[in-house]
Amino acid sequence: KLPLIDSTETTPAPVAVKPTLDPAATVAVINGSETSNLAAALDKIITDNEWGQILFSGSAATKDVKISAVFYSDPADAEAAAGLAAELGGLSTYTTQDYIEYGAKLVVLLGADYAGPGLDEAAALTANGGANAGIAQDGTGDANSEPVAEADAAADVPVDPAADASVEAPAEGTAQ
């Protein structure tokens, strides 16, 4: 016989987050996948569609990230993270403190599972000589001219030239 359940007890329902794009939200795009120029392609797509303000885009320290996601540190940014994640093909969102030093409200980490917009554009960039082809050294030009992470030879990890911060994937189990 199953025990009776007291119908007066309730469990709070999880708070639903309404996906809402925030064109003013600052965004960092980090490519941890094998797809060359994917961060640059998303940089342009996010900028052109006014889904956010790109602070920087570039490669992660490794190319073996498995799962793509949008990270945020402030719970007040949950709706903006969900909105951007929806536009990028329904990515998961996580709260983490791992990317605070980047100064971006939202951090898009691209992994092997990424199937959203930008794949064709990344392939075209690669075929045409990469993300920096035709971009002035002073950073002027189109959306692809945002600072791109460059490798720190001593540490062998990408560095955001604007913030001098290493671009790394979060440690296992630190995202919530």
Accessible surface in RSA format (square Angstrom, percent):
REM  Atomic radii and reference values for relative SASA: ProtOr
REM  Chains: A
REM  Algorithm: Lee & Richards
REM  Probe-radius: 1.40
REM  Slices: 20
REM RES _ NUM      All-atoms   Total-Side   Main-Chain    Non-polar    All polar
REM                ABS   REL    ABS   REL    ABS   REL    ABS   REL    ABS   REL
RES LYS A   1   253.29 123.6 168.07 103.1  85.22 202.9 123.95 111.6 129.34 137.8
RES LEU A   2   161.89  90.2 145.29 103.9  16.60  41.7 145.45 102.2  16.44  44.2
RES PRO A   3   116.48  84.9  95.08  86.7  21.40  77.8 107.37  88.6   9.11  56.6
RES LEU A   4   177.24  98.7 149.19 106.7  28.05  70.5 150.38 105.6  26.85  72.3
RES ILE A   5   161.18  91.7 134.89 100.5  26.29  63.4 138.65  99.8  22.54  61.2
RES ASP A   6    77.87  54.5  61.10  60.8  16.78  39.7  32.74  77.1  45.13  45.0
RES SER A   7   105.56  89.2  74.94 100.0  30.61  70.5  50.98 108.6  54.58  76.5
RES THR A   8   112.89  80.3  84.09  85.2  28.80  68.6  79.94 107.4  32.95  49.8
RES GLU A   9   135.06  77.5 113.48  85.8  21.58  51.4  45.31  87.6  89.74  73.3
RES THR A  10   122.03  86.8  89.69  90.9  32.34  77.1  65.23  87.6  56.80  85.9
RES THR A  11   122.27  87.0  98.17  99.5  24.10  57.4  64.24  86.3  58.03  87.7
RES PRO A  12   120.83  88.1  97.01  88.4  23.81  86.6 109.01  90.0  11.81  73.4
RES ALA A  13    83.48  76.8  59.55  91.9  23.93  54.4  63.89  90.0  19.59  51.9
RES PRO A  14   126.85  92.5 101.44  92.5  25.41  92.4 113.75  93.9  13.10  81.4
RES VAL A  15   137.91  90.7 113.08 102.4  24.84  59.8 118.19 102.7  19.72  53.5
RES ALA A  16    96.38  88.6  65.53 101.1  30.86  70.2  74.25 104.6  22.13  58.6
RES VAL A  17    67.75  44.6  45.59  41.3  22.16  53.4  47.59  41.4  20.16  54.7
RES LYS A  18   148.21  72.3 142.96  87.7   5.25  12.5  90.57  81.5  57.64  61.4
RES PRO A  19    77.24  56.3  59.32  54.1  17.92  65.1  59.32  49.0  17.92 111.4
RES THR A  20    60.58  43.1  56.40  57.2   4.18  10.0  57.76  77.6   2.82   4.3
RES LEU A  21    59.41  33.1  41.56  29.7  17.84  44.9  41.57  29.2  17.84  48.0
RES ASP A  22    42.96  30.1  39.33  39.1   3.64   8.6  13.27  31.2  29.69  29.6
RES PRO A  23    70.27  51.2  69.93  63.7   0.33   1.2  70.18  57.9   0.09   0.5
RES ALA A  24    74.32  68.3  58.50  90.3  15.82  36.0  61.98  87.3  12.34  32.7
RES ALA A  25     0.13   0.1   0.13   0.2   0.00   0.0   0.13   0.2   0.00   0.0
RES THR A  26    37.38  26.6  37.31  37.8   0.07   0.2  34.57  46.4   2.81   4.2
RES VAL A  27     0.00   0.0   0.00   0.0   0.00   0.0   0.00   0.0   0.00   0.0
RES ALA A  28     0.00   0.0   0.00   0.0   0.00   0.0   0.00   0.0   0.00   0.0
RES VAL A  29     0.00   0.0   0.00   0.0   0.00   0.0   0.00   0.0   0.00   0.0
RES ILE A  30     0.09   0.1   0.09   0.1   0.00   0.0   0.09   0.1   0.00   0.0
RES ASN A  31     9.25   6.4   8.17   7.9   1.08   2.6   0.74   1.8   8.51   8.2
RES GLY A  32     0.00   0.0   0.00   N/A   0.00   0.0   0.00   0.0   0.00   0.0
RES SER A  33     5.28   4.5   3.63   4.8   1.65   3.8   4.06   8.6   1.22   1.7
RES GLU A  34   134.30  77.1 115.89  87.7  18.41  43.8  59.89 115.8  74.41  60.8
RES THR A  35    49.52  35.2  42.10  42.7   7.42  17.7  24.08  32.3  25.45  38.5
RES SER A  36    55.02  46.5  42.83  57.2  12.20  28.1  21.19  45.1  33.83  47.4
RES ASN A  37    35.19  24.3  20.37  19.7  14.83  35.7   6.94  16.7  28.25  27.3
RES LEU A  38     0.77   0.4   0.77   0.6   0.00   0.0   0.77   0.5   0.00   0.0
RES ALA A  39     5.51   5.1   5.34   8.2   0.17   0.4   5.34   7.5   0.17   0.4
RES ALA A  40     7.24   6.7   4.78   7.4   2.46   5.6   5.50   7.7   1.74   4.6
RES ALA A  41     1.34   1.2   0.00   0.0   1.34   3.1   1.34   1.9   0.00   0.0
RES LEU A  42     0.00   0.0   0.00   0.0   0.00   0.0   0.00   0.0   0.00   0.0
RES ASP A  43     1.60   1.1   1.60   1.6   0.00   0.0   0.17   0.4   1.43   1.4
RES LYS A  44    76.78  37.5  76.78  47.1   0.00   0.0  53.65  48.3  23.13  24.6
RES ILE A  45    19.69  11.2  18.58  13.8   1.11   2.7  19.69  14.2   0.00   0.0
RES ILE A  46     0.00   0.0   0.00   0.0   0.00   0.0   0.00   0.0   0.00   0.0
RES THR A  47    51.16  36.4  43.64  44.2   7.51  17.9  42.76  57.4   8.40  12.7
RES ASP A  48    86.05  60.3  53.65  53.4  32.40  76.6  29.37  69.1  56.68  56.5
RES ASN A  49    74.87  51.6  54.12  52.3  20.75  50.0   7.05  17.0  67.82  65.6
RES GLU A  50   119.99  68.9 115.36  87.3   4.63  11.0  30.59  59.2  89.40  73.0
RES TRP A  51    30.90  12.4  29.67  14.4   1.24   2.9  19.38  10.3  11.53  18.7
RES GLY A  52     2.73   3.4   0.00   N/A   2.73   3.4   0.00   0.0   2.73   6.1
RES GLN A  53    97.50  54.5  95.23  69.6   2.27   5.4  27.47  58.5  70.03  53.1
RES ILE A  54    16.17   9.2   0.49   0.4  15.69  37.8   0.49   0.4  15.69  42.6
RES LEU A  55    63.75  35.5  54.39  38.9   9.36  23.5  55.98  39.3   7.76  20.9
RES PHE A  56     1.61   0.8   1.61   1.0   0.00   0.0   1.61   1.0   0.00   0.0
RES SER A  57     1.74   1.5   1.74   2.3   0.00   0.0   0.00   0.0   1.74   2.4
RES GLY A  58     3.86   4.8   0.00   N/A   3.86   4.8   3.85  10.6   0.01   0.0
RES SER A  59    48.53  41.0  47.70  63.7   0.83   1.9  16.60  35.3  31.94  44.7
RES ALA A  60     5.68   5.2   0.25   0.4   5.43  12.4   0.25   0.3   5.43  14.4
RES ALA A  61    33.66  31.0  10.99  17.0  22.68  51.6  11.00  15.5  22.66  60.0
RES THR A  62    68.54  48.7  61.99  62.8   6.55  15.6  61.49  82.6   7.05  10.7
RES LYS A  63   104.05  50.8  93.24  57.2  10.81  25.7  52.38  47.1  51.66  55.0
RES ASP A  64    92.67  64.9  80.38  80.0  12.29  29.1  33.69  79.3  58.98  58.8
RES VAL A  65    16.77  11.0  10.93   9.9   5.84  14.1  16.55  14.4   0.22   0.6
RES LYS A  66   142.82  69.7 135.43  83.1   7.39  17.6  97.88  88.1  44.94  47.9
RES ILE A  67   107.71  61.3 100.75  75.1   6.96  16.8 100.75  72.5   6.96  18.9
RES SER A  68     2.44   2.1   0.02   0.0   2.42   5.6   0.02   0.1   2.42   3.4
RES ALA A  69     1.69   1.6   1.69   2.6   0.00   0.0   1.69   2.4   0.00   0.0
RES VAL A  70     0.00   0.0   0.00   0.0   0.00   0.0   0.00   0.0   0.00   0.0
RES PHE A  71    10.54   5.3  10.34   6.4   0.20   0.5  10.44   6.3   0.10   0.3
RES TYR A  72    26.45  12.4  22.33  12.7   4.12  10.7   4.40   3.3  22.05  27.2
RES SER A  73    34.29  29.0  26.80  35.8   7.49  17.3   6.27  13.4  28.02  39.2
RES ASP A  74    69.34  48.6  66.51  66.2   2.83   6.7  20.98  49.4  48.36  48.2
RES PRO A  75   102.22  74.5  91.08  83.0  11.14  40.5  92.40  76.3   9.82  61.0
RES ALA A  76    87.30  80.3  47.96  74.0  39.34  89.5  61.17  86.1  26.13  69.2
RES ASP A  77    16.73  11.7  16.08  16.0   0.65   1.5   0.65   1.5  16.08  16.0
RES ALA A  78    15.44  14.2  14.50  22.4   0.93   2.1  14.54  20.5   0.90   2.4
RES GLU A  79    81.84  47.0  81.58  61.7   0.25   0.6  19.17  37.1  62.67  51.2
RES ALA A  80     9.57   8.8   6.91  10.7   2.66   6.1   7.01   9.9   2.56   6.8
RES ALA A  81     0.00   0.0   0.00   0.0   0.00   0.0   0.00   0.0   0.00   0.0
RES ALA A  82    18.06  16.6  14.26  22.0   3.80   8.6  15.65  22.0   2.41   6.4
RES GLY A  83     3.47   4.3   0.00   N/A   3.47   4.3   2.65   7.3   0.82   1.8
RES LEU A  84     0.50   0.3   0.50   0.4   0.00   0.0   0.50   0.4   0.00   0.0
RES ALA A  85     2.49   2.3   2.49   3.8   0.00   0.0   2.49   3.5   0.00   0.0
RES ALA A  86    57.03  52.4  36.41  56.2  20.62  46.9  40.15  56.5  16.89  44.7
RES GLU A  87    71.48  41.0  58.75  44.4  12.73  30.3   4.66   9.0  66.82  54.6
RES LEU A  88     0.25   0.1   0.00   0.0   0.25   0.6   0.00   0.0   0.25   0.7
RES GLY A  89    57.46  70.9   0.00   N/A  57.46  70.9  26.43  72.5  31.03  69.5
RES GLY A  90    58.34  71.9   0.00   N/A  58.34  71.9  28.08  77.1  30.25  67.8
RES LEU A  91    26.54  14.8  12.97   9.3  13.57  34.1  16.53  11.6  10.01  26.9
RES SER A  92    54.45  46.0  43.29  57.8  11.16  25.7  16.34  34.8  38.11  53.4
RES THR A  93    46.71  33.2  26.76  27.1  19.96  47.6   3.54   4.8  43.17  65.3
RES TYR A  94    67.81  31.7  66.22  37.7   1.59   4.1  39.62  29.8  28.19  34.8
RES THR A  95    32.32  23.0  31.38  31.8   0.94   2.2  18.79  25.2  13.53  20.5
RES THR A  96     7.77   5.5   1.63   1.7   6.14  14.6   5.70   7.6   2.07   3.1
RES GLN A  97   106.86  59.8  93.55  68.4  13.31  31.7  61.98 131.9  44.88  34.0
RES ASP A  98    48.29  33.8  31.43  31.3  16.86  39.9  14.98  35.3  33.31  33.2
RES TYR A  99     8.95   4.2   7.55   4.3   1.39   3.6   8.25   6.2   0.69   0.9
RES ILE A 100    93.39  53.1  81.30  60.6  12.09  29.1  86.27  62.1   7.12  19.3
RES GLU A 101   103.50  59.4  76.13  57.6  27.37  65.2  53.57 103.6  49.93  40.8
RES TYR A 102     9.92   4.6   2.38   1.4   7.54  19.6   0.23   0.2   9.69  11.9
RES GLY A 103    56.25  69.4   0.00   N/A  56.25  69.4  37.20 102.1  19.04  42.7
RES ALA A 104    12.99  11.9   0.00   0.0  12.99  29.5   0.95   1.3  12.04  31.9
RES LYS A 105    91.92  44.8  84.77  52.0   7.15  17.0  53.29  48.0  38.63  41.1
RES LEU A 106     1.40   0.8   1.40   1.0   0.00   0.0   1.40   1.0   0.00   0.0
RES VAL A 107     2.46   1.6   2.46   2.2   0.00   0.0   2.46   2.1   0.00   0.0
RES VAL A 108     0.00   0.0   0.00   0.0   0.00   0.0   0.00   0.0   0.00   0.0
RES LEU A 109     5.17   2.9   5.17   3.7   0.00   0.0   5.17   3.6   0.00   0.0
RES LEU A 110     0.00   0.0   0.00   0.0   0.00   0.0   0.00   0.0   0.00   0.0
RES GLY A 111     0.21   0.3   0.00   N/A   0.21   0.3   0.00   0.0   0.21   0.5
RES ALA A 112    77.62  71.4  45.10  69.6  32.52  74.0  50.36  70.9  27.26  72.2
RES ASP A 113    80.26  56.2  52.55  52.3  27.71  65.5  41.98  98.8  38.28  38.2
RES TYR A 114    14.75   6.9   1.64   0.9  13.11  34.1   2.18   1.6  12.57  15.5
RES ALA A 115    87.42  80.4  58.55  90.3  28.88  65.7  59.45  83.7  27.98  74.1
RES GLY A 116    11.94  14.7   0.00   N/A  11.94  14.7   6.18  16.9   5.76  12.9
RES PRO A 117    47.62  34.7  34.07  31.1  13.55  49.3  46.64  38.5   0.98   6.1
RES GLY A 118     3.06   3.8   0.00   N/A   3.06   3.8   0.00   0.0   3.06   6.9
RES LEU A 119    63.89  35.6  58.70  42.0   5.19  13.1  59.05  41.5   4.84  13.0
RES ASP A 120   120.64  84.5 112.75 112.2   7.90  18.7  31.91  75.1  88.73  88.5
RES GLU A 121    81.52  46.8  76.77  58.1   4.75  11.3  42.15  81.5  39.37  32.1
RES ALA A 122     0.03   0.0   0.02   0.0   0.01   0.0   0.03   0.0   0.00   0.0
RES ALA A 123    62.46  57.4  51.19  79.0  11.26  25.6  58.58  82.5   3.87  10.3
RES ALA A 124    49.54  45.5  42.92  66.2   6.62  15.1  48.80  68.7   0.74   1.9
RES LEU A 125    32.63  18.2  32.14  23.0   0.49   1.2  32.43  22.8   0.20   0.5
RES THR A 126    68.87  49.0  54.83  55.6  14.03  33.4  54.01  72.5  14.86  22.5
RES ALA A 127    87.96  80.9  46.17  71.2  41.80  95.1  58.14  81.9  29.82  79.0
RES ASN A 128   112.16  77.3  89.62  86.6  22.54  54.3  29.67  71.4  82.49  79.7
RES GLY A 129    63.02  77.7   0.00   N/A  63.02  77.7  36.46 100.0  26.56  59.5
RES GLY A 130    16.60  20.5   0.00   N/A  16.60  20.5  14.38  39.5   2.22   5.0
RES ALA A 131    11.75  10.8   6.81  10.5   4.94  11.2   6.81   9.6   4.94  13.1
RES ASN A 132    96.74  66.7  85.04  82.2  11.70  28.2  31.86  76.7  64.88  62.7
RES ALA A 133    58.63  53.9  28.31  43.7  30.32  69.0  39.66  55.8  18.97  50.3
RES GLY A 134    90.93 112.1   0.00   N/A  90.93 112.1  44.82 123.0  46.10 103.3
RES ILE A 135    35.58  20.2  19.08  14.2  16.51  39.8  21.17  15.2  14.42  39.1
RES ALA A 136    48.92  45.0  31.24  48.2  17.68  40.2  42.13  59.3   6.79  18.0
RES GLN A 137   186.40 104.2 151.28 110.6  35.12  83.6  68.85 146.6 117.55  89.2
RES ASP A 138   111.46  78.1  71.49  71.2  39.97  94.5  50.08 117.9  61.38  61.2
RES GLY A 139    37.15  45.8   0.00   N/A  37.15  45.8  22.19  60.9  14.96  33.5
RES THR A 140    81.31  57.8  74.20  75.2   7.12  17.0  68.25  91.7  13.06  19.7
RES GLY A 141    66.35  81.8   0.00   N/A  66.35  81.8  32.95  90.4  33.40  74.8
RES ASP A 142    80.55  56.4  61.11  60.8  19.44  46.0  42.26  99.5  38.29  38.2
RES ALA A 143    13.90  12.8   2.34   3.6  11.55  26.3   8.42  11.9   5.48  14.5
RES ASN A 144    15.84  10.9  13.52  13.1   2.33   5.6   1.97   4.7  13.88  13.4
RES SER A 145    16.68  14.1   7.51  10.0   9.17  21.1   1.46   3.1  15.23  21.3
RES GLU A 146    54.85  31.5  49.96  37.8   4.89  11.6   3.03   5.9  51.82  42.3
RES PRO A 147    50.83  37.0  40.01  36.5  10.83  39.4  50.83  42.0   0.00   0.0
RES VAL A 148    46.08  30.3  35.01  31.7  11.07  26.7  35.01  30.4  11.07  30.0
RES ALA A 149    14.90  13.7   0.00   0.0  14.90  33.9   0.00   0.0  14.90  39.5
RES GLU A 150   103.36  59.3  97.71  73.9   5.64  13.4  32.89  63.6  70.47  57.5
RES ALA A 151    80.00  73.6  50.96  78.6  29.05  66.1  51.18  72.1  28.82  76.4
RES ASP A 152    52.88  37.0  45.59  45.4   7.28  17.2  12.04  28.3  40.84  40.7
RES ALA A 153   101.18  93.0  68.64 105.9  32.54  74.0  77.20 108.7  23.98  63.5
RES ALA A 154   104.30  95.9  59.58  91.9  44.72 101.7  71.83 101.2  32.47  86.0
RES ALA A 155    58.06  53.4  32.66  50.4  25.40  57.8  42.61  60.0  15.45  40.9
RES ASP A 156   118.01  82.7 106.03 105.5  11.98  28.3  29.10  68.5  88.91  88.7
RES VAL A 157    23.51  15.5  22.87  20.7   0.63   1.5  23.51  20.4   0.00   0.0
RES PRO A 158    14.69  10.7  14.69  13.4   0.00   0.0  14.69  12.1   0.00   0.0
RES VAL A 159    16.40  10.8  16.40  14.8   0.00   0.0  16.40  14.3   0.00   0.0
RES ASP A 160     2.23   1.6   2.23   2.2   0.00   0.0   0.00   0.0   2.23   2.2
RES PRO A 161    64.11  46.7  33.05  30.1  31.06 112.9  39.58  32.7  24.53 152.5
RES ALA A 162    81.47  74.9  36.77  56.7  44.70 101.7  48.22  67.9  33.24  88.1
RES ALA A 163    47.73  43.9  18.76  29.0  28.96  65.9  27.65  38.9  20.08  53.2
RES ASP A 164   118.96  83.3  97.73  97.3  21.23  50.2  29.73  70.0  89.23  89.0
RES ALA A 165    12.50  11.5   6.62  10.2   5.88  13.4  12.50  17.6   0.00   0.0
RES SER A 166    45.01  38.0  34.94  46.6  10.07  23.2  13.06  27.8  31.95  44.8
RES VAL A 167     0.32   0.2   0.32   0.3   0.00   0.0   0.32   0.3   0.00   0.0
RES GLU A 168    83.76  48.1  81.29  61.5   2.47   5.9  20.24  39.2  63.51  51.9
RES ALA A 169    39.48  36.3  21.42  33.1  18.05  41.1  21.42  30.2  18.05  47.8
RES PRO A 170    29.02  21.2  12.68  11.6  16.35  59.4  15.66  12.9  13.36  83.0
RES ALA A 171    66.14  60.8  48.83  75.4  17.31  39.4  59.70  84.1   6.44  17.1
RES GLU A 172   175.48 100.7 148.72 112.5  26.75  63.7  70.03 135.4 105.45  86.1
RES GLY A 173    81.69 100.7   0.00   N/A  81.69 100.7  41.68 114.4  40.01  89.6
RES THR A 174    58.70  41.8  41.62  42.2  17.08  40.7  46.52  62.5  12.18  18.4
RES ALA A 175    36.21  33.3  16.30  25.2  19.91  45.3  16.30  23.0  19.91  52.7
RES GLN A 176   160.61  89.8 121.95  89.1  38.67  92.1  63.27 134.7  97.35  73.8
END  Absolute sums over single chains surface
CHAIN  1 A     9802.3       7273.1       2529.2       5700.0       4102.3
END  Absolute sums over all chains
TOTAL          9802.3       7273.1       2529.2       5700.0       4102.3
